[in-house]
Amino acid sequence: MARGKYAKMISDRSGFEFPYSEMVQEWNGSWVHKSEFEQKHPQENPKARHSDSESLKNARPARKEPMVVHVGGKGFFDHNDTMQVQSKVPTIVNTMAGYVTVSTS
C-alpha cells in the first residue's frame, strides 16, 4: 500500500491521477477522488414489500359434509303419488375420493 506525501493513485472513474490521501471507495468498489464521489441511489435498495393484508390468519379449509342419497322404493313419492316422504329410514352413502362406502340400515 502506498504511503507518503508524494503517493498518487489513479481514479477508476476519470483515469486522472490524484493524491492517495484524497481517494475514497464507492459502494461498488471503485476508487475515486472525493470530488468525483457519488452516493448510492436509494432505488438501488428498494424496501421489502409485505404481503397483502387480505388473507386470513390461521385459515381452515371448508368442511366437507357427507352426501346423503335416498335409495330403494319408489323414490320420493309414496304408492298413492301424494308427495309424502316415505317412512322408511333412508340409506346413507358416505363418499370419499377414490372409493365409496355404503352404509345400510
Buried (B, 14 or more C-beta within 10 A) or exposed (E): EEEEEEEEBEBBBEEEEBEBEEBEEBEEEBBBBEEBEEEEEEEEEEEEEEEEEEEEEEEEEEEEEEEEEBEEEEEEEBEEEEEEEBEEEBBBBEEEEEEEEEEEE
